[in-house]
Amino acid sequence: MYRTRLLNKLEEALQAVLPIMTIVLVLSFTIAPLPSSILLAFLFGGLLLIIGMTFFSLGAEIAMDPMGEYMGGSITKTKNLWIILPFCFALGMLITISEPDLQVLANQVLSVPNAVLILSVASGVGFFLVIALLRMLFKIPLRNMLIFFYAVTFVLAFLAPDYFMSVAFDSGGVTTGPMTVPFIMAFGLGITYIRSDKHAEDDSFGLVALCSIGPIMAVLILSMIYRPDNVEYTQVMIPEIEDTRDLSFMFLKSYPTYLKDIAIALIPIVALFLVFNMIRLRISRKELLRILMGCLYTYFGLVTFLTGVNAGFMPAGSYLGTTIASNRFSWIIIPIGMLIGYYIVKAEPAVYVLMEKVEEITDGSISGKSLQISLSIGMAVSIGMAMIRVLTGLNIMWFLIPGYLISLFMTFITPRIFTAIAFDSGGVASGPMTATFLLPFAMGACIAVGGNVVTDAFGLVALVAMTPMISIQTLGFIYERIAVRNGTTAERRTMSSQIAASSKSMDLTEDEKYAVIEL
């Protein structure tokens, strides 16, 4: 069984990584020649990406999903808010502190001590996970909460220093990374399993959307407290590789770092689940061993993936950006960036988790393929806007304010489930591939044109997190129009699919199942 799953995940990984590798190779042999050392590191990094994505996806499916669902459903069944709310706050803090990408953010904001920033951001995620849970339990519309909290966020943004706005909005996407997203989404799904009302399916999404707001607020508030005189950044180092032995040493040197980082990230979550299992769940030994095996797959996959993108893709992204922007026709970086963005989102590990969750919850009535295309279109647009900022130095608020206004307006005309999926997708799309390839790409281009890296290049992750909110809600709007034209509605179709999925577990005849769906 695992062999078949592994081969399927390998096929997905190949489809995700090979297009972006092909684009970089074509660029390296035409308008943006790469030194042999960077090209070798990129190719070997691509191999590690494929292996890492394969095992991470399998591990997330076997371990992270059931862990989150078990814990979400079990804690909600207690119906005791004095137990539920502190648990969710602690869980939000724990998985955020465990998120490897948070260390990257902490190293970027040099004016704030790392421990202060990490604890503040983790508290923000914990607080908003509590808010998200209360929304689900009391059936509060996601739209109302998004409008209120984003209004507060933009007020804080206007009070914060200009050079902190880009980093603050980047943090919302960075901290909801490959460790956080699968677990939070599964946790929300476990909560909705115990609900039977018609909006339970819609409310199974939206946790990531709200949890992405916490880090933004935390960094904005910290920027007003610390008020640094200057903000620096760490430039990407270009590796010096003379032969294949140097190449292997470079990756072997990086691997132990991620072995430690991911162990620190994964062990607390697994330990919490084991304690929870002893106290409340008491699942079978066979199921527990299966989950622990999935955790090993997740660990190996994520370590391999992060080694590949950091050691192999980051230098290539920085060098490509510098070379293309140095061209006499520097504007060409806009369409090239959009092309890279369209394909690179498919290599984000959490994207496939989202696709599978959407198809599972809607019983296939919303296809993962259409969702992926919408994400790719959104990513292409966001990278295009980011490259325009690099070339012109436009303030990020000229993009974020209209973008969020459009996103929030669309919540009034889009089916509820698409709104929740769309705002979750912002955190899903802005993962390690964005932070380790696209952001260095923008930084390299910014240096080449003489721009300010902190104000002009940072903010790319924020744009990546914003555009899927529009593209996927547009998909939902189209979906609804087609459903109406066919004599039904999107809500009725997704409700019917949910009832149909539920009836599979009942001992009903085909006529009885048909009657349930028609009802």
C-alpha positions as a Python dict, from the first residue, in 0.01 Angstrom:
ca = {
    (1, 'M'): (0, 0, 0),
    (2, 'Y'): (279, 240, 96),
    (3, 'R'): (465, 158, -225),
    (4, 'T'): (170, 266, -442),
    (5, 'R'): (126, 585, -239),
    (6, 'L'): (498, 657, -260),
    (7, 'L'): (497, 621, -639),
    (8, 'N'): (196, 854, -664),
    (9, 'K'): (373, 1113, -448),
    (10, 'L'): (688, 1076, -658),
    (11, 'E'): (487, 1146, -973),
    (12, 'E'): (339, 1458, -813),
    (13, 'A'): (686, 1576, -706),
    (14, 'L'): (828, 1527, -1056),
    (15, 'Q'): (539, 1721, -1210),
    (16, 'A'): (597, 2001, -960),
    (17, 'V'): (975, 2038, -972),
    (18, 'L'): (1075, 1952, -1331),
    (19, 'P'): (901, 2254, -1494),
    (20, 'I'): (1083, 2508, -1274),
    (21, 'M'): (1414, 2327, -1326),
    (22, 'T'): (1356, 2337, -1702),
    (23, 'I'): (1287, 2713, -1694),
    (24, 'V'): (1605, 2783, -1495),
    (25, 'L'): (1812, 2564, -1728),
    (26, 'V'): (1676, 2744, -2036),
    (27, 'L'): (1756, 3082, -1876),
    (28, 'S'): (2105, 2966, -1777),
    (29, 'F'): (2187, 2871, -2138),
    (30, 'T'): (2040, 3188, -2290),
    (31, 'I'): (2002, 3530, -2126),
    (32, 'A'): (2121, 3451, -1770),
    (33, 'P'): (2426, 3220, -1776),
    (34, 'L'): (2500, 3061, -1440),
    (35, 'P'): (2848, 2971, -1312),
    (36, 'S'): (2903, 2596, -1316),
    (37, 'S'): (2919, 2585, -935),
    (38, 'I'): (2573, 2739, -896),
    (39, 'L'): (2427, 2526, -1175),
    (40, 'L'): (2561, 2205, -1019),
    (41, 'A'): (2424, 2304, -679),
    (42, 'F'): (2088, 2387, -836),
    (43, 'L'): (2061, 2053, -1018),
    (44, 'F'): (2153, 1852, -710),
    (45, 'G'): (1918, 2066, -503),
    (46, 'G'): (1641, 1984, -749),
    (47, 'L'): (1702, 1611, -698),
    (48, 'L'): (1676, 1659, -321),
    (49, 'L'): (1357, 1860, -370),
    (50, 'I'): (1193, 1573, -557),
    (51, 'I'): (1293, 1319, -293),
    (52, 'G'): (1195, 1548, -8),
    (53, 'M'): (855, 1639, -151),
    (54, 'T'): (776, 1272, -211),
    (55, 'F'): (838, 1164, 147),
    (56, 'F'): (697, 1480, 308),
    (57, 'S'): (367, 1447, 120),
    (58, 'L'): (338, 1081, 215),
    (59, 'G'): (424, 1154, 577),
    (60, 'A'): (176, 1442, 602),
    (61, 'E'): (-98, 1213, 472),
    (62, 'I'): (-12, 923, 704),
    (63, 'A'): (79, 1116, 1021),
    (64, 'M'): (7, 1489, 1033),
    (65, 'D'): (-351, 1461, 905),
    (66, 'P'): (-473, 1196, 1153),
    (67, 'M'): (-284, 1358, 1442),
    (68, 'G'): (-453, 1692, 1382),
    (69, 'E'): (-796, 1537, 1322),
    (70, 'Y'): (-779, 1317, 1633),
    (71, 'M'): (-676, 1605, 1855),
    (72, 'G'): (-919, 1856, 1704),
    (73, 'G'): (-1220, 1626, 1735),
    (74, 'S'): (-1130, 1499, 2081),
    (75, 'I'): (-1064, 1837, 2244),
    (76, 'T'): (-1387, 1980, 2103),
    (77, 'K'): (-1594, 1692, 2240),
    (78, 'T'): (-1507, 1802, 2593),
    (79, 'K'): (-1732, 2109, 2536),
    (80, 'N'): (-1538, 2282, 2814),
    (81, 'L'): (-1399, 2615, 2695),
    (82, 'W'): (-1171, 2640, 3001),
    (83, 'I'): (-990, 2333, 2864),
    (84, 'I'): (-1030, 2399, 2492),
    (85, 'L'): (-906, 2760, 2476),
    (86, 'P'): (-580, 2725, 2677),
    (87, 'F'): (-503, 2405, 2486),
    (88, 'C'): (-548, 2580, 2149),
    (89, 'F'): (-337, 2878, 2257),
    (90, 'A'): (-56, 2649, 2372),
    (91, 'L'): (-86, 2440, 2056),
    (92, 'G'): (-66, 2752, 1835),
    (93, 'M'): (245, 2872, 2016),
    (94, 'L'): (408, 2529, 2004),
    (95, 'I'): (367, 2466, 1633),
    (96, 'T'): (474, 2823, 1550),
    (97, 'I'): (792, 2805, 1757),
    (98, 'S'): (854, 2473, 1582),
    (99, 'E'): (817, 2629, 1235),
    (100, 'P'): (1161, 2638, 1064),
    (101, 'D'): (1072, 2941, 849),
    (102, 'L'): (1023, 3151, 1164),
    (103, 'Q'): (1398, 3136, 1225),
    (104, 'V'): (1450, 3287, 879),
    (105, 'L'): (1217, 3574, 967),
    (106, 'A'): (1389, 3631, 1303),
    (107, 'N'): (1727, 3658, 1131),
    (108, 'Q'): (1588, 3920, 891),
    (109, 'V'): (1460, 4150, 1167),
    (110, 'L'): (1797, 4219, 1327),
    (111, 'S'): (1676, 4512, 1538),
    (112, 'V'): (1452, 4285, 1750),
    (113, 'P'): (1605, 4006, 1964),
    (114, 'N'): (1526, 3666, 1813),
    (115, 'A'): (1367, 3527, 2131),
    (116, 'V'): (1139, 3832, 2166),
    (117, 'L'): (1027, 3815, 1804),
    (118, 'I'): (968, 3438, 1806),
    (119, 'L'): (766, 3442, 2127),
    (120, 'S'): (564, 3743, 2012),
    (121, 'V'): (482, 3589, 1676),
    (122, 'A'): (401, 3253, 1839),
    (123, 'S'): (169, 3429, 2085),
    (124, 'G'): (-2, 3600, 1792),
    (125, 'V'): (-63, 3267, 1618),
    (126, 'G'): (-183, 3108, 1944),
    (127, 'F'): (-425, 3394, 2007),
    (128, 'F'): (-569, 3377, 1658),
    (129, 'L'): (-599, 2999, 1670),
    (130, 'V'): (-822, 3054, 1974),
    (131, 'I'): (-1018, 3317, 1778),
    (132, 'A'): (-1052, 3075, 1485),
    (133, 'L'): (-1177, 2798, 1712),
    (134, 'L'): (-1434, 3027, 1875),
    (135, 'R'): (-1552, 3126, 1528),
    (136, 'M'): (-1609, 2762, 1438),
    (137, 'L'): (-1779, 2673, 1765),
    (138, 'F'): (-2012, 2975, 1762),
    (139, 'K'): (-2060, 2970, 1383),
    (140, 'I'): (-1942, 3329, 1328),
    (141, 'P'): (-1902, 3415, 957),
    (142, 'L'): (-1536, 3420, 854),
    (143, 'R'): (-1597, 3732, 643),
    (144, 'N'): (-1688, 3945, 945),
    (145, 'M'): (-1373, 3847, 1132),
    (146, 'L'): (-1147, 3900, 832),
    (147, 'I'): (-1283, 4250, 768),
    (148, 'F'): (-1243, 4352, 1133),
    (149, 'F'): (-894, 4212, 1192),
    (150, 'Y'): (-750, 4331, 859),
    (151, 'A'): (-888, 4680, 933),
    (152, 'V'): (-700, 4676, 1265),
    (153, 'T'): (-388, 4542, 1088),
    (154, 'F'): (-378, 4825, 833),
    (155, 'V'): (-426, 5085, 1107),
    (156, 'L'): (-120, 4938, 1281),
    (157, 'A'): (68, 4937, 949),
    (158, 'F'): (23, 5313, 908),
    (159, 'L'): (162, 5366, 1260),
    (160, 'A'): (466, 5144, 1201),
    (161, 'P'): (795, 5253, 1034),
    (162, 'D'): (792, 5222, 654),
    (163, 'Y'): (1084, 4980, 646),
    (164, 'F'): (902, 4736, 873),
    (165, 'M'): (578, 4708, 674),
    (166, 'S'): (713, 4470, 411),
    (167, 'V'): (875, 4239, 665),
    (168, 'A'): (561, 4244, 883),
    (169, 'F'): (329, 4139, 601),
    (170, 'D'): (587, 3883, 485),
    (171, 'S'): (572, 3724, 830),
    (172, 'G'): (207, 3626, 785),
    (173, 'G'): (302, 3394, 501),
    (174, 'V'): (637, 3276, 634),
    (175, 'T'): (514, 3151, 972),
    (176, 'T'): (235, 2938, 822),
    (177, 'G'): (481, 2698, 661),
    (178, 'P'): (509, 2327, 582),
    (179, 'M'): (496, 2218, 948),
    (180, 'T'): (210, 2446, 1053),
    (181, 'V'): (-33, 2426, 761),
    (182, 'P'): (-100, 2047, 744),
    (183, 'F'): (-148, 2023, 1120),
    (184, 'I'): (-374, 2328, 1157),
    (185, 'M'): (-589, 2227, 860),
    (186, 'A'): (-628, 1874, 995),
    (187, 'F'): (-705, 2014, 1342),
    (188, 'G'): (-986, 2224, 1194),
    (189, 'L'): (-1120, 1928, 1002),
    (190, 'G'): (-1131, 1723, 1323),
    (191, 'I'): (-1340, 1995, 1487),
    (192, 'T'): (-1594, 2009, 1205),
    (193, 'Y'): (-1639, 1631, 1205),
    (194, 'I'): (-1844, 1659, 1524),
    (195, 'R'): (-2074, 1923, 1374),
    (196, 'S'): (-2373, 1829, 1158),
    (197, 'D'): (-2505, 2170, 1047),
    (198, 'K'): (-2502, 2281, 685),
    (199, 'H'): (-2205, 2518, 726),
    (200, 'A'): (-1971, 2266, 893),
    (201, 'E'): (-1799, 2199, 561),
    (202, 'D'): (-1738, 2570, 497),
    (203, 'D'): (-1598, 2623, 846),
    (204, 'S'): (-1345, 2339, 810),
    (205, 'F'): (-1127, 2597, 633),
    (206, 'G'): (-1028, 2939, 761),
    (207, 'L'): (-796, 2851, 1049),
    (208, 'V'): (-480, 2923, 850),
    (209, 'A'): (-638, 3246, 722),
    (210, 'L'): (-687, 3383, 1072),
    (211, 'C'): (-360, 3245, 1208),
    (212, 'S'): (-174, 3435, 933),
    (213, 'I'): (-293, 3767, 1078),
    (214, 'G'): (-127, 3714, 1419),
    (215, 'P'): (237, 3734, 1299),
    (216, 'I'): (166, 4051, 1099),
    (217, 'M'): (21, 4226, 1403),
    (218, 'A'): (302, 4100, 1627),
    (219, 'V'): (580, 4235, 1403),
    (220, 'L'): (399, 4568, 1350),
    (221, 'I'): (358, 4617, 1725),
    (222, 'L'): (721, 4524, 1789),
    (223, 'S'): (836, 4774, 1525),
    (224, 'M'): (663, 5053, 1718),
    (225, 'I'): (825, 4942, 2044),
    (226, 'Y'): (1183, 4902, 1921),
    (227, 'R'): (1197, 5178, 1656),
    (228, 'P'): (1538, 5080, 1510),
    (229, 'D'): (1764, 5338, 1344),
    (230, 'N'): (1840, 5105, 1054),
    (231, 'V'): (1737, 4765, 926),
    (232, 'E'): (1990, 4534, 765),
    (233, 'Y'): (1964, 4210, 576),
    (234, 'T'): (2191, 3915, 514),
    (235, 'Q'): (2304, 3884, 154),
    (236, 'V'): (2291, 3539, -5),
    (237, 'M'): (2636, 3379, -28),
    (238, 'I'): (2733, 3235, -367),
    (239, 'P'): (2901, 2894, -316),
    (240, 'E'): (3249, 2828, -451),
    (241, 'I'): (3254, 2475, -592),
    (242, 'E'): (3550, 2344, -790),
    (243, 'D'): (3443, 1982, -835),
    (244, 'T'): (3176, 1729, -745),
    (245, 'R'): (3347, 1651, -415),
    (246, 'D'): (3309, 2013, -307),
    (247, 'L'): (2946, 1993, -411),
    (248, 'S'): (2879, 1687, -196),
    (249, 'F'): (3060, 1844, 101),
    (250, 'M'): (2847, 2158, 73),
    (251, 'F'): (2521, 1962, 95),
    (252, 'L'): (2655, 1727, 362),
    (253, 'K'): (2753, 2031, 567),
    (254, 'S'): (2399, 2174, 538),
    (255, 'Y'): (2215, 1850, 611),
    (256, 'P'): (2294, 1826, 987),
    (257, 'T'): (2161, 2180, 1039),
    (258, 'Y'): (1818, 2081, 910),
    (259, 'L'): (1830, 1745, 1089),
    (260, 'K'): (1849, 1945, 1411),
    (261, 'D'): (1598, 2218, 1310),
    (262, 'I'): (1327, 1976, 1197),
    (263, 'A'): (1381, 1753, 1499),
    (264, 'I'): (1324, 2057, 1722),
    (265, 'A'): (1013, 2131, 1514),
    (266, 'L'): (863, 1784, 1502),
    (267, 'I'): (944, 1629, 1840),
    (268, 'P'): (723, 1865, 2050),
    (269, 'I'): (422, 1800, 1823),
    (270, 'V'): (471, 1422, 1835),
    (271, 'A'): (527, 1433, 2212),
    (272, 'L'): (207, 1636, 2260),
    (273, 'F'): (13, 1385, 2052),
    (274, 'L'): (154, 1088, 2249),
    (275, 'V'): (58, 1250, 2579),
    (276, 'F'): (-285, 1335, 2439),
    (277, 'N'): (-324, 977, 2320),
    (278, 'M'): (-245, 836, 2667),
    (279, 'I'): (-488, 1075, 2837),
    (280, 'R'): (-784, 1080, 2596),
    (281, 'L'): (-750, 905, 2261),
    (282, 'R'): (-607, 560, 2332),
    (283, 'I'): (-596, 463, 1964),
    (284, 'S'): (-494, 112, 1863),
    (285, 'R'): (-128, 12, 1869),
    (286, 'K'): (-133, -56, 1494),
    (287, 'E'): (-271, 292, 1419),
    (288, 'L'): (-17, 453, 1654),
    (289, 'L'): (273, 275, 1484),
    (290, 'R'): (141, 384, 1145),
    (291, 'I'): (134, 747, 1259),
    (292, 'L'): (485, 726, 1403),
    (293, 'M'): (610, 579, 1076),
    (294, 'G'): (445, 871, 895),
    (295, 'C'): (627, 1112, 1128),
    (296, 'L'): (958, 956, 1020),
    (297, 'Y'): (862, 1006, 655),
    (298, 'T'): (770, 1367, 731),
    (299, 'Y'): (1100, 1423, 911),
    (300, 'F'): (1319, 1275, 639),
    (301, 'G'): (1122, 1447, 362),
    (302, 'L'): (1126, 1794, 515),
    (303, 'V'): (1498, 1775, 604),
    (304, 'T'): (1584, 1669, 250),
    (305, 'F'): (1355, 1929, 95),
    (306, 'L'): (1491, 2220, 301),
    (307, 'T'): (1851, 2114, 237),
    (308, 'G'): (1783, 2117, -136),
    (309, 'V'): (1611, 2456, -151),
    (310, 'N'): (1849, 2636, 84),
    (311, 'A'): (2178, 2499, -44),
    (312, 'G'): (2081, 2458, -410),
    (313, 'F'): (1796, 2692, -503),
    (314, 'M'): (1874, 3001, -294),
    (315, 'P'): (2209, 3087, -464),
    (316, 'A'): (2057, 3017, -808),
    (317, 'G'): (1762, 3246, -739),
    (318, 'S'): (1985, 3531, -620),
    (319, 'Y'): (2226, 3503, -914),
    (320, 'L'): (1947, 3478, -1172),
    (321, 'G'): (1776, 3788, -1034),
    (322, 'T'): (2099, 3987, -1043),
    (323, 'T'): (2190, 3875, -1395),
    (324, 'I'): (1847, 3934, -1552),
    (325, 'A'): (1799, 4275, -1388),
    (326, 'S'): (2147, 4381, -1504),
    (327, 'N'): (2035, 4329, -1863),
    (328, 'R'): (1985, 4638, -2078),
    (329, 'F'): (1618, 4542, -2100),
    (330, 'S'): (1571, 4504, -1726),
    (331, 'W'): (1192, 4506, -1762),
    (332, 'I'): (1214, 4151, -1900),
    (333, 'I'): (1243, 4033, -1539),
    (334, 'I'): (868, 4097, -1502),
    (335, 'P'): (743, 3830, -1750),
    (336, 'I'): (1025, 3594, -1653),
    (337, 'G'): (935, 3629, -1285),
    (338, 'M'): (568, 3566, -1365),
    (339, 'L'): (656, 3249, -1558),
    (340, 'I'): (872, 3121, -1271),
    (341, 'G'): (599, 3209, -1021),
    (342, 'Y'): (333, 3021, -1219),
    (343, 'Y'): (523, 2694, -1197),
    (344, 'I'): (710, 2726, -867),
    (345, 'V'): (395, 2729, -653),
    (346, 'K'): (339, 2367, -755),
    (347, 'A'): (659, 2278, -570),
    (348, 'E'): (533, 2418, -237),
    (349, 'P'): (485, 2114, -8),
    (350, 'A'): (164, 2241, 157),
    (351, 'V'): (-13, 2304, -176),
    (352, 'Y'): (-80, 1933, -225),
    (353, 'V'): (-205, 1908, 133),
    (354, 'L'): (-459, 2182, 58),
    (355, 'M'): (-565, 2021, -269),
    (356, 'E'): (-624, 1684, -104),
    (357, 'K'): (-817, 1842, 185),
    (358, 'V'): (-1044, 2034, -52),
    (359, 'E'): (-1120, 1724, -260),
    (360, 'E'): (-1173, 1514, 52),
    (361, 'I'): (-1410, 1757, 225),
    (362, 'T'): (-1612, 1836, -87),
    (363, 'D'): (-1599, 1474, -210),
    (364, 'G'): (-1442, 1594, -535),
    (365, 'S'): (-1702, 1858, -621),
    (366, 'I'): (-1418, 2114, -609),
    (367, 'S'): (-1126, 1972, -804),
    (368, 'G'): (-770, 2005, -681),
    (369, 'K'): (-655, 2075, -1036),
    (370, 'S'): (-870, 2387, -1073),
    (371, 'L'): (-748, 2502, -733),
    (372, 'Q'): (-385, 2453, -838),
    (373, 'I'): (-435, 2650, -1160),
    (374, 'S'): (-594, 2935, -964),
    (375, 'L'): (-300, 2934, -722),
    (376, 'S'): (-54, 2941, -1014),
    (377, 'I'): (-230, 3237, -1174),
    (378, 'G'): (-232, 3422, -843),
    (379, 'M'): (136, 3347, -788),
    (380, 'A'): (227, 3471, -1138),
    (381, 'V'): (46, 3800, -1079),
    (382, 'S'): (207, 3849, -738),
    (383, 'I'): (561, 3794, -872),
    (384, 'G'): (487, 4035, -1157),
    (385, 'M'): (386, 4301, -902),
    (386, 'A'): (692, 4224, -690),
    (387, 'M'): (923, 4276, -990),
    (388, 'I'): (749, 4607, -1069),
    (389, 'R'): (823, 4715, -711),
    (390, 'V'): (1187, 4614, -750),
    (391, 'L'): (1224, 4822, -1067),
    (392, 'T'): (1024, 5127, -952),
    (393, 'G'): (1057, 5134, -572),
    (394, 'L'): (680, 5175, -526),
    (395, 'N'): (557, 5149, -166),
    (396, 'I'): (403, 4808, -95),
    (397, 'M'): (84, 4971, 35),
    (398, 'W'): (-3, 5074, -322),
    (399, 'F'): (-48, 4702, -386),
    (400, 'L'): (-166, 4565, -53),
    (401, 'I'): (-450, 4811, 14),
    (402, 'P'): (-629, 4764, -323),
    (403, 'G'): (-556, 4391, -314),
    (404, 'Y'): (-707, 4335, 29),
    (405, 'L'): (-1003, 4564, -47),
    (406, 'I'): (-1081, 4355, -356),
    (407, 'S'): (-1034, 4031, -157),
    (408, 'L'): (-1267, 4145, 121),
    (409, 'F'): (-1526, 4280, -124),
    (410, 'M'): (-1531, 3943, -302),
    (411, 'T'): (-1630, 3772, 24),
    (412, 'F'): (-1980, 3920, -30),
    (413, 'I'): (-2024, 3761, -375),
    (414, 'T'): (-1836, 3432, -335),
    (415, 'P'): (-1960, 3106, -174),
    (416, 'R'): (-1846, 3079, 186),
    (417, 'I'): (-1634, 2770, 133),
    (418, 'F'): (-1434, 2941, -143),
    (419, 'T'): (-1372, 3244, 77),
    (420, 'A'): (-1230, 3021, 350),
    (421, 'I'): (-1016, 2822, 103),
    (422, 'A'): (-893, 3142, -63),
    (423, 'F'): (-773, 3307, 258),
    (424, 'D'): (-614, 2979, 371),
    (425, 'S'): (-432, 2957, 38),
    (426, 'G'): (-231, 3272, 109),
    (427, 'G'): (-45, 3092, 389),
    (428, 'V'): (-18, 2774, 184),
    (429, 'A'): (133, 2937, -127),
    (430, 'S'): (395, 3140, 59),
    (431, 'G'): (614, 2854, 176),
    (432, 'P'): (984, 2761, 164),
    (433, 'M'): (1010, 2779, -217),
    (434, 'T'): (900, 3142, -202),
    (435, 'A'): (1135, 3227, 86),
    (436, 'T'): (1441, 3048, -53),
    (437, 'F'): (1414, 3103, -429),
    (438, 'L'): (1176, 3386, -518),
    (439, 'L'): (1279, 3622, -236),
    (440, 'P'): (1653, 3587, -316),
    (441, 'F'): (1557, 3633, -683),
    (442, 'A'): (1394, 3968, -595),
    (443, 'M'): (1682, 4065, -365),
    (444, 'G'): (1940, 3996, -637),
    (445, 'A'): (1740, 4200, -889),
    (446, 'C'): (1703, 4484, -640),
    (447, 'I'): (2079, 4500, -581),
    (448, 'A'): (2139, 4502, -958),
    (449, 'V'): (1914, 4806, -1016),
    (450, 'G'): (2045, 4991, -709),
    (451, 'G'): (1725, 4969, -503),
    (452, 'N'): (1666, 4935, -130),
    (453, 'V'): (1640, 4564, -54),
    (454, 'V'): (1453, 4609, 275),
    (455, 'T'): (1176, 4827, 132),
    (456, 'D'): (1167, 4711, -233),
    (457, 'A'): (1248, 4336, -231),
    (458, 'F'): (1093, 4235, 100),
    (459, 'G'): (717, 4228, 64),
    (460, 'L'): (726, 3964, -207),
    (461, 'V'): (596, 3700, 35),
    (462, 'A'): (315, 3936, 135),
    (463, 'L'): (207, 3973, -228),
    (464, 'V'): (227, 3596, -277),
    (465, 'A'): (-1, 3552, 25),
    (466, 'M'): (-248, 3811, -106),
    (467, 'T'): (-316, 3721, -471),
    (468, 'P'): (-457, 3367, -413),
    (469, 'M'): (-732, 3531, -209),
    (470, 'I'): (-849, 3700, -528),
    (471, 'S'): (-780, 3424, -782),
    (472, 'I'): (-950, 3146, -581),
    (473, 'Q'): (-1250, 3361, -493),
    (474, 'T'): (-1277, 3436, -865),
    (475, 'L'): (-1282, 3060, -920),
    (476, 'G'): (-1559, 3036, -660),
    (477, 'F'): (-1758, 3311, -831),
    (478, 'I'): (-1733, 3126, -1164),
    (479, 'Y'): (-1816, 2799, -990),
    (480, 'E'): (-2130, 2954, -842),
    (481, 'R'): (-2245, 3102, -1176),
    (482, 'I'): (-2207, 2762, -1345),
    (483, 'A'): (-2394, 2594, -1060),
    (484, 'V'): (-2681, 2845, -1083),
    (485, 'R'): (-2699, 2798, -1460),
    (486, 'N'): (-2726, 2423, -1404),
    (487, 'G'): (-3022, 2476, -1172),
    (488, 'T'): (-2847, 2436, -836),
    (489, 'T'): (-2605, 2629, -614),
    (490, 'A'): (-2250, 2572, -502),
    (491, 'E'): (-2367, 2539, -143),
    (492, 'R'): (-2623, 2272, -233),
    (493, 'R'): (-2369, 2081, -442),
    (494, 'T'): (-2108, 2076, -166),
    (495, 'M'): (-2375, 1987, 93),
    (496, 'S'): (-2493, 1699, -124),
    (497, 'S'): (-2141, 1569, -167),
    (498, 'Q'): (-2085, 1588, 209),
    (499, 'I'): (-2408, 1395, 279),
    (500, 'A'): (-2314, 1144, 12),
    (501, 'A'): (-1972, 1094, 168),
    (502, 'S'): (-2126, 1051, 511),
    (503, 'S'): (-2381, 799, 384),
    (504, 'K'): (-2101, 573, 259),
    (505, 'S'): (-2036, 471, 618),
    (506, 'M'): (-2406, 388, 678),
    (507, 'D'): (-2568, 56, 599),
    (508, 'L'): (-2818, 202, 350),
    (509, 'T'): (-2957, 75, 22),
    (510, 'E'): (-2888, 274, -294),
    (511, 'D'): (-3247, 405, -294),
    (512, 'E'): (-3214, 520, 67),
    (513, 'K'): (-2884, 695, -8),
    (514, 'Y'): (-3041, 866, -306),
    (515, 'A'): (-3331, 981, -89),
    (516, 'V'): (-3091, 1125, 170),
    (517, 'I'): (-2902, 1321, -96),
    (518, 'E'): (-3221, 1451, -255),
    (519, 'L'): (-3348, 1561, 86),
}
